[in-house]
C-alpha cells in the first residue's frame, strides 16, 4: 500500500482542507485505509519542525509528499530531489525556486499557487469600498515567511498611494507577537486592519478575529475561514477546492504520472465573503452594491 506524506502546520485546524484533499484522492481511485496510507505530519514547532518532518518522510520512502503552505513546500523541496512533491502555496513558486515555470515545472515538484499576493490591491480596494472614511490601514505580515510577507508589504504600499491611504506594516510570527501587534495598532490609531496571507494567520484565525472584535478594528482577511470565524471581510481563492485538486494530483502521481508533466495550476474561483453580523457589531453599514457582489453574506 503506497504511503502519502501530508506535511503542514497545525493540521488540527485544517480538517476541512484535509477532507477535501481526501475527496480529490478518492476521485482518482485512492481511498485512505483501503489502498493508500496517509502519514500526517503536523509541524507545530515552526520551520525546524517542518524540515525534520520532511526529512523523516523521505527516509520513510513515502510515494508522494503533499506540502501545505510555502514553508512546508520549501522544506519538502530541500529534503528530496526524487520523491514527488505536490504543494499548495500562496508564494510565487517560481520566485521561491520550487519550480522552473508554471507550464513546465521541471524536477520533482508541482502544485497549486493561490494567487494571494496578487490580490493585495483588490483586497485593499474592497476594504476602502466598505470603509471609505478609513485612511490609516495597519498591515500585518509574518516576517519569517518572506515569500508572502515581502510582496504583501510592497503591494500594499503601491496600492495605498493610488487609493490615497496611509499604511504601516506590523510584524508577528507567534501568537504572542500577534497580541502585541494589536496593542501597536491601537497606539498607531489604525482605522482598519489588512491581514497578509500566511499559514500562521490561518492557524491563529480565532485569535485574530477575537482581538479585532476586542479592539473594534475592522479587518480584511485572505480566506473565508476568517469570515466564518467572525471576521468582517475576506476575499481570496477557495482553499478547500484547491486542496481537492491537489489530492487529485497526488492520485495521478500514484498512478505513475510525473511531476514535470503536471503544470502548476492557479485557482479560478475567488470568493468575497462579508460577515454582516460583525459589521453590525462594529457599527458599519455595508454598501448595498458591495453586498450584492458578495459571494456569501454571513448573517
SEPAGU-410241 format. One record per residue (C-alpha): residue number from 1; x, y, z. Coordinates in Angstrom, 2 decimals. Layout:
! SEPAGU-410241
@resi->NUM; X->X; Y->Y; Z->Z
...
! end
This chain:
! SEPAGU-410241
@resi->1; X->0.00; Y->0.00; Z->0.00
@resi->2; X->1.59; Y->3.35; Z->-1.03
@resi->3; X->2.16; Y->5.98; Z->1.64
@resi->4; X->1.46; Y->9.69; Z->1.10
@resi->5; X->3.18; Y->12.14; Z->3.42
@resi->6; X->0.90; Y->15.04; Z->4.39
@resi->7; X->3.04; Y->17.92; Z->5.69
@resi->8; X->1.79; Y->21.23; Z->7.05
@resi->9; X->1.45; Y->23.47; Z->10.11
@resi->10; X->-1.22; Y->22.89; Z->12.75
@resi->11; X->-3.17; Y->20.26; Z->10.82
@resi->12; X->-5.81; Y->20.10; Z->13.58
@resi->13; X->-7.06; Y->23.50; Z->12.33
@resi->14; X->-7.23; Y->22.29; Z->8.73
@resi->15; X->-9.56; Y->19.30; Z->8.96
@resi->16; X->-11.93; Y->20.67; Z->6.30
@resi->17; X->-8.99; Y->21.04; Z->3.90
@resi->18; X->-7.80; Y->17.53; Z->4.72
@resi->19; X->-11.29; Y->16.19; Z->3.98
@resi->20; X->-11.23; Y->18.00; Z->0.61
@resi->21; X->-7.79; Y->16.52; Z->-0.12
@resi->22; X->-9.11; Y->13.03; Z->0.60
@resi->23; X->-12.03; Y->13.61; Z->-1.78
@resi->24; X->-9.64; Y->14.53; Z->-4.57
@resi->25; X->-7.51; Y->11.47; Z->-3.85
@resi->26; X->-10.63; Y->9.30; Z->-3.84
@resi->27; X->-11.71; Y->10.68; Z->-7.22
@resi->28; X->-8.52; Y->9.14; Z->-8.64
@resi->29; X->-9.35; Y->5.78; Z->-7.05
@resi->30; X->-7.34; Y->6.00; Z->-3.81
@resi->31; X->-9.21; Y->5.64; Z->-0.51
@resi->32; X->-7.36; Y->6.11; Z->2.76
@resi->33; X->-7.11; Y->2.85; Z->4.67
@resi->34; X->-8.12; Y->0.76; Z->1.67
@resi->35; X->-5.42; Y->1.20; Z->-0.93
@resi->36; X->-3.39; Y->4.16; Z->0.33
@resi->37; X->-1.99; Y->5.27; Z->3.69
@resi->38; X->-1.62; Y->8.94; Z->4.64
@resi->39; X->1.13; Y->9.84; Z->7.10
@resi->40; X->0.05; Y->13.15; Z->8.66
@resi->41; X->2.88; Y->15.34; Z->9.91
@resi->42; X->1.68; Y->18.41; Z->11.78
@resi->43; X->4.56; Y->20.82; Z->12.18
@resi->44; X->3.51; Y->22.78; Z->15.25
@resi->45; X->7.04; Y->23.79; Z->16.22
@resi->46; X->7.85; Y->26.08; Z->13.31
@resi->47; X->10.34; Y->25.86; Z->10.45
@resi->48; X->12.72; Y->23.36; Z->12.07
@resi->49; X->9.80; Y->21.07; Z->12.79
@resi->50; X->8.80; Y->21.22; Z->9.11
@resi->51; X->12.32; Y->20.39; Z->7.96
@resi->52; X->12.60; Y->17.48; Z->10.41
@resi->53; X->9.25; Y->16.02; Z->9.34
@resi->54; X->10.08; Y->16.40; Z->5.65
@resi->55; X->13.41; Y->14.62; Z->6.09
@resi->56; X->11.75; Y->11.82; Z->8.04
@resi->57; X->9.10; Y->11.31; Z->5.34
@resi->58; X->11.88; Y->10.97; Z->2.76
@resi->59; X->13.68; Y->8.43; Z->4.96
@resi->60; X->10.42; Y->6.51; Z->5.22
@resi->61; X->10.38; Y->6.38; Z->1.40
@resi->62; X->6.85; Y->7.71; Z->1.00
@resi->63; X->5.46; Y->7.61; Z->-2.53
@resi->64; X->4.45; Y->11.30; Z->-2.63
@resi->65; X->4.69; Y->14.28; Z->-0.27
@resi->66; X->1.85; Y->16.81; Z->-0.09
@resi->67; X->3.07; Y->20.14; Z->1.35
@resi->68; X->0.59; Y->22.74; Z->2.61
@resi->69; X->1.91; Y->26.31; Z->2.58
@resi->70; X->5.16; Y->27.93; Z->1.37
@resi->71; X->7.36; Y->26.87; Z->4.34
@resi->72; X->6.23; Y->23.24; Z->4.05
@resi->73; X->6.77; Y->23.30; Z->0.30
@resi->74; X->10.31; Y->24.63; Z->0.68
@resi->75; X->11.07; Y->22.08; Z->3.41
@resi->76; X->9.90; Y->19.24; Z->1.16
@resi->77; X->11.77; Y->20.58; Z->-1.87
@resi->78; X->15.02; Y->20.84; Z->0.10
@resi->79; X->14.64; Y->17.34; Z->1.54
@resi->80; X->14.45; Y->15.39; Z->-1.73
@resi->81; X->15.09; Y->15.60; Z->-5.44
@resi->82; X->13.44; Y->12.26; Z->-6.19
@resi->83; X->10.21; Y->11.88; Z->-4.17
@resi->84; X->7.34; Y->13.65; Z->-6.00
@resi->85; X->6.05; Y->16.71; Z->-4.13
@resi->86; X->2.67; Y->18.42; Z->-4.59
@resi->87; X->2.31; Y->21.82; Z->-2.90
@resi->88; X->-0.33; Y->24.43; Z->-2.28
@resi->89; X->1.29; Y->27.82; Z->-1.77
@resi->90; X->0.45; Y->31.48; Z->-1.51
@resi->91; X->4.00; Y->32.41; Z->-2.51
@resi->92; X->5.06; Y->32.53; Z->-6.16
@resi->93; X->6.56; Y->29.05; Z->-6.74
@resi->94; X->8.92; Y->30.27; Z->-9.48
@resi->95; X->10.33; Y->33.09; Z->-7.37
@resi->96; X->10.61; Y->30.70; Z->-4.42
@resi->97; X->12.61; Y->28.25; Z->-6.51
@resi->98; X->10.07; Y->25.44; Z->-6.21
@resi->99; X->9.60; Y->25.06; Z->-9.97
@resi->100; X->11.22; Y->26.29; Z->-13.18
@resi->101; X->7.96; Y->27.55; Z->-14.69
@resi->102; X->4.21; Y->27.11; Z->-14.35
@resi->103; X->3.76; Y->25.13; Z->-17.57
@resi->104; X->6.94; Y->23.06; Z->-17.23
@resi->105; X->7.69; Y->22.70; Z->-13.52
@resi->106; X->10.78; Y->20.52; Z->-14.03
@resi->107; X->12.25; Y->18.35; Z->-11.32
@resi->108; X->10.10; Y->16.54; Z->-8.76
@resi->109; X->7.76; Y->19.34; Z->-7.65
@resi->110; X->4.42; Y->20.65; Z->-8.89
@resi->111; X->1.26; Y->22.00; Z->-7.30
@resi->112; X->-1.13; Y->24.90; Z->-6.90
@resi->113; X->-0.44; Y->28.62; Z->-6.49
@resi->114; X->-3.07; Y->30.50; Z->-4.52
@resi->115; X->-2.51; Y->33.93; Z->-6.10
@resi->116; X->-2.83; Y->35.51; Z->-2.66
@resi->117; X->-0.20; Y->38.21; Z->-3.03
@resi->118; X->-1.53; Y->39.28; Z->-6.45
@resi->119; X->-4.89; Y->40.05; Z->-4.81
@resi->120; X->-3.47; Y->42.67; Z->-2.45
@resi->121; X->-4.57; Y->45.72; Z->-4.44
@resi->122; X->-8.06; Y->44.26; Z->-4.99
@resi->123; X->-8.46; Y->43.40; Z->-1.31
@resi->124; X->-7.37; Y->46.89; Z->-0.29
@resi->125; X->-9.81; Y->48.48; Z->-2.75
@resi->126; X->-12.65; Y->46.34; Z->-1.35
@resi->127; X->-11.72; Y->47.41; Z->2.17
@resi->128; X->-11.82; Y->51.05; Z->1.13
@resi->129; X->-15.19; Y->50.49; Z->-0.54
@resi->130; X->-16.51; Y->49.09; Z->2.73
@resi->131; X->-14.85; Y->51.79; Z->4.87
@resi->132; X->-14.49; Y->54.93; Z->2.72
@resi->133; X->-13.66; Y->57.11; Z->5.75
@resi->134; X->-10.81; Y->54.89; Z->6.96
@resi->135; X->-7.41; Y->56.25; Z->5.89
@resi->136; X->-4.96; Y->54.63; Z->8.34
@resi->137; X->-4.53; Y->50.95; Z->7.46
@resi->138; X->-2.41; Y->48.64; Z->9.61
@resi->139; X->-0.86; Y->45.73; Z->7.67
@resi->140; X->0.06; Y->42.50; Z->9.46
@resi->141; X->2.67; Y->40.14; Z->7.97
@resi->142; X->4.78; Y->37.25; Z->9.20
@resi->143; X->8.47; Y->38.17; Z->8.71
@resi->144; X->9.57; Y->34.52; Z->8.78
@resi->145; X->7.63; Y->33.88; Z->5.55
@resi->146; X->9.29; Y->36.26; Z->3.10
@resi->147; X->7.55; Y->34.58; Z->0.14
@resi->148; X->4.30; Y->36.30; Z->1.08
@resi->149; X->5.35; Y->38.99; Z->3.59
@resi->150; X->7.62; Y->40.93; Z->1.23
@resi->151; X->5.25; Y->41.16; Z->-1.78
@resi->152; X->2.33; Y->41.96; Z->0.53
@resi->153; X->4.17; Y->44.89; Z->2.10
@resi->154; X->5.35; Y->46.12; Z->-1.30
@resi->155; X->1.95; Y->45.84; Z->-3.00
@resi->156; X->0.06; Y->47.43; Z->-0.11
@resi->157; X->2.39; Y->50.42; Z->-0.30
@resi->158; X->1.84; Y->50.76; Z->-4.05
@resi->159; X->-1.95; Y->50.34; Z->-3.80
@resi->160; X->-2.12; Y->52.79; Z->-0.87
@resi->161; X->-0.54; Y->55.51; Z->-2.97
@resi->162; X->-3.19; Y->55.00; Z->-5.65
@resi->163; X->-6.02; Y->54.95; Z->-3.10
@resi->164; X->-4.61; Y->57.83; Z->-1.01
@resi->165; X->-4.29; Y->55.67; Z->2.10
@resi->166; X->-1.73; Y->55.75; Z->4.89
@resi->167; X->-0.37; Y->52.36; Z->5.87
@resi->168; X->2.15; Y->50.90; Z->8.28
@resi->169; X->3.47; Y->47.33; Z->8.29
@resi->170; X->3.49; Y->45.41; Z->11.58
@resi->171; X->5.12; Y->42.02; Z->12.05
@resi->172; X->4.17; Y->38.92; Z->14.01
@resi->173; X->5.49; Y->35.36; Z->13.85
@resi->174; X->3.96; Y->33.93; Z->17.05
@resi->175; X->0.65; Y->34.13; Z->18.90
@resi->176; X->2.28; Y->36.38; Z->21.49
@resi->177; X->3.50; Y->38.75; Z->18.80
@resi->178; X->0.01; Y->38.85; Z->17.26
@resi->179; X->-1.37; Y->40.03; Z->20.61
@resi->180; X->1.40; Y->42.64; Z->20.88
@resi->181; X->0.68; Y->43.81; Z->17.34
@resi->182; X->-2.89; Y->44.77; Z->18.26
@resi->183; X->-1.54; Y->46.99; Z->21.03
@resi->184; X->0.70; Y->48.60; Z->18.41
@resi->185; X->-2.25; Y->49.04; Z->16.02
@resi->186; X->-4.09; Y->50.92; Z->18.74
@resi->187; X->-1.08; Y->53.11; Z->19.53
@resi->188; X->-0.75; Y->53.98; Z->15.85
@resi->189; X->-4.51; Y->54.77; Z->15.79
@resi->190; X->-5.24; Y->52.35; Z->12.97
@resi->191; X->-8.72; Y->52.62; Z->11.47
@resi->192; X->-8.66; Y->49.24; Z->9.75
@resi->193; X->-6.51; Y->46.12; Z->9.54
@resi->194; X->-5.24; Y->44.28; Z->6.46
@resi->195; X->-4.08; Y->40.76; Z->7.37
@resi->196; X->-1.47; Y->39.45; Z->4.96
@resi->197; X->-1.69; Y->35.83; Z->3.75
@resi->198; X->0.24; Y->33.41; Z->5.92
@resi->199; X->-0.25; Y->29.89; Z->7.35
@resi->200; X->0.20; Y->31.24; Z->10.90
@resi->201; X->-2.63; Y->33.72; Z->10.41
@resi->202; X->-4.87; Y->30.89; Z->9.30
@resi->203; X->-3.89; Y->28.70; Z->12.25
@resi->204; X->-4.46; Y->31.59; Z->14.68
@resi->205; X->-7.57; Y->32.94; Z->12.95
@resi->206; X->-9.67; Y->32.66; Z->16.13
@resi->207; X->-7.16; Y->34.83; Z->17.98
@resi->208; X->-7.09; Y->37.40; Z->15.18
@resi->209; X->-10.87; Y->37.61; Z->14.96
@resi->210; X->-11.25; Y->37.83; Z->18.74
@resi->211; X->-8.68; Y->40.60; Z->19.08
@resi->212; X->-10.15; Y->42.53; Z->16.14
@resi->213; X->-13.53; Y->42.45; Z->17.92
@resi->214; X->-11.99; Y->43.44; Z->21.26
@resi->215; X->-10.23; Y->46.44; Z->19.71
@resi->216; X->-13.25; Y->47.24; Z->17.48
@resi->217; X->-10.91; Y->47.16; Z->14.48
@resi->218; X->-12.47; Y->46.34; Z->11.07
@resi->219; X->-10.29; Y->43.78; Z->9.31
@resi->220; X->-9.83; Y->42.26; Z->5.86
@resi->221; X->-8.65; Y->38.64; Z->5.63
@resi->222; X->-7.40; Y->36.40; Z->2.84
@resi->223; X->-9.78; Y->33.44; Z->3.14
@resi->224; X->-13.36; Y->32.61; Z->4.04
@resi->225; X->-12.36; Y->30.69; Z->7.20
@resi->226; X->-11.77; Y->34.03; Z->8.92
@resi->227; X->-15.18; Y->35.40; Z->7.98
@resi->228; X->-16.83; Y->32.18; Z->9.12
@resi->229; X->-15.00; Y->32.58; Z->12.44
@resi->230; X->-16.40; Y->36.10; Z->12.85
@resi->231; X->-14.06; Y->38.22; Z->10.75
@resi->232; X->-15.55; Y->41.20; Z->8.94
@resi->233; X->-14.50; Y->40.56; Z->5.36
@resi->234; X->-12.46; Y->38.10; Z->3.31
@resi->235; X->-11.50; Y->37.87; Z->-0.33
@resi->236; X->-9.47; Y->35.09; Z->-1.86
@resi->237; X->-9.47; Y->31.68; Z->-3.52
@resi->238; X->-11.48; Y->28.66; Z->-2.43
@resi->239; X->-8.85; Y->26.85; Z->-0.34
@resi->240; X->-10.92; Y->23.70; Z->0.08
@resi->241; X->-11.40; Y->23.31; Z->-3.67
@resi->242; X->-7.68; Y->23.79; Z->-4.27
@resi->243; X->-6.86; Y->21.09; Z->-1.70
@resi->244; X->-9.34; Y->18.85; Z->-3.51
@resi->245; X->-7.48; Y->19.40; Z->-6.78
@resi->246; X->-4.17; Y->18.77; Z->-5.04
@resi->247; X->-5.49; Y->15.42; Z->-3.79
@resi->248; X->-6.31; Y->14.52; Z->-7.40
@resi->249; X->-2.76; Y->15.47; Z->-8.45
@resi->250; X->-1.35; Y->13.16; Z->-5.77
@resi->251; X->-3.61; Y->10.39; Z->-7.08
@resi->252; X->-2.31; Y->10.89; Z->-10.60
@resi->253; X->1.27; Y->10.69; Z->-9.36
@resi->254; X->0.47; Y->7.45; Z->-7.56
@resi->255; X->-0.77; Y->6.11; Z->-10.89
@resi->256; X->2.58; Y->6.86; Z->-12.50
@resi->257; X->2.33; Y->10.45; Z->-13.75
@resi->258; X->5.48; Y->12.56; Z->-13.50
@resi->259; X->5.54; Y->15.91; Z->-11.64
@resi->260; X->7.20; Y->17.64; Z->-14.59
@resi->261; X->4.21; Y->16.71; Z->-16.76
@resi->262; X->1.65; Y->18.27; Z->-14.40
@resi->263; X->1.63; Y->22.07; Z->-14.75
@resi->264; X->1.34; Y->24.33; Z->-11.73
@resi->265; X->-2.27; Y->25.47; Z->-11.59
@resi->266; X->-3.92; Y->28.60; Z->-10.25
@resi->267; X->-7.45; Y->28.72; Z->-8.81
@resi->268; X->-10.09; Y->30.31; Z->-10.99
@resi->269; X->-12.70; Y->30.85; Z->-8.27
@resi->270; X->-12.36; Y->33.83; Z->-5.92
@resi->271; X->-14.77; Y->34.46; Z->-3.06
@resi->272; X->-15.87; Y->37.68; Z->-1.41
@resi->273; X->-17.40; Y->36.88; Z->1.98
@resi->274; X->-18.88; Y->39.53; Z->4.28
@resi->275; X->-19.94; Y->38.87; Z->7.87
@resi->276; X->-22.94; Y->41.13; Z->8.31
@resi->277; X->-23.28; Y->40.26; Z->11.99
@resi->278; X->-19.75; Y->41.53; Z->12.63
@resi->279; X->-20.38; Y->44.64; Z->10.56
@resi->280; X->-23.42; Y->45.47; Z->12.68
@resi->281; X->-21.44; Y->44.89; Z->15.89
@resi->282; X->-18.83; Y->47.38; Z->14.62
@resi->283; X->-21.48; Y->49.89; Z->13.59
@resi->284; X->-20.62; Y->49.53; Z->9.90
@resi->285; X->-23.24; Y->49.88; Z->7.20
@resi->286; X->-22.22; Y->47.73; Z->4.27
@resi->287; X->-22.95; Y->49.47; Z->0.95
@resi->288; X->-25.76; Y->47.62; Z->-0.87
@resi->289; X->-23.70; Y->47.39; Z->-4.06
@resi->290; X->-20.95; Y->45.59; Z->-2.13
@resi->291; X->-23.45; Y->43.21; Z->-0.54
@resi->292; X->-24.82; Y->42.40; Z->-3.98
@resi->293; X->-21.35; Y->41.48; Z->-5.23
@resi->294; X->-20.53; Y->39.25; Z->-2.27
@resi->295; X->-20.41; Y->35.52; Z->-2.94
@resi->296; X->-21.68; Y->34.93; Z->0.58
@resi->297; X->-23.14; Y->37.13; Z->3.31
@resi->298; X->-22.98; Y->35.68; Z->6.81
@resi->299; X->-25.85; Y->36.81; Z->9.00
! end
